[in-house]
Amino acid sequence: IENFIIIQKIELAKQLIISNELTLTEIAYKLNYSSVAHLSTQFKNTTGITPSAFQRIISKRREIALKK
């Protein structure tokens, strides 16, 4: 059950990162993480990349999409 909840929280964190409306600190607070570091650790353990790396990937995809 714990892993299911973590996966759900990370999926929500991804959606919030994609929406680009909140900072990682705000996302961590909104999802009841004790710190951004805790969110980052769980995010990396679940996805294999850090939230910052995920943000960079999304930004690059947006840039590419705008060029087309």
Secondary structure, DSSP 8 states (H G I E B T S, - for coil): -HHHHHHHHHHHHHHHHHHT-S-HHHHHHHTT-S-HHHHHHHHHHHHSS-HHHHHHHHHHHHHHHHH-
